[in-house]
Amino acid sequence: MWWGCICAALWHVKHSVVLIIGGIPMPPVLRAVRPQLPFIIAGFASFLFSVWLYFVQDETTAGIFVGLWVPSIHSLGTLVLAQTDAPARREQEA
């Protein structure tokens, strides 16, 4: 249930024309990071989930397994974002 709320919030952030925080437009530095936010948030959530499994639930194997998702999520983000940037770079080179 809560995954649907997170996915809806990430979709809204990704597809908003101008993200406004407290009525002030987002600075250019943060605007450049915006495409990476879903992957950063997913990696951080995976890290927190793995720590919770490992220490709170005492599921050491599951905690280690989920902890391995973090670099995988970040690698997926790099792969996806590199493919979306490639056409723009080809246009600039031409």
Beta strands, then each sheet from edge to edge (+ up, - down):
strand 1: 20-21
strand 2: 24-25
sheet 1: 1+ 2-
end
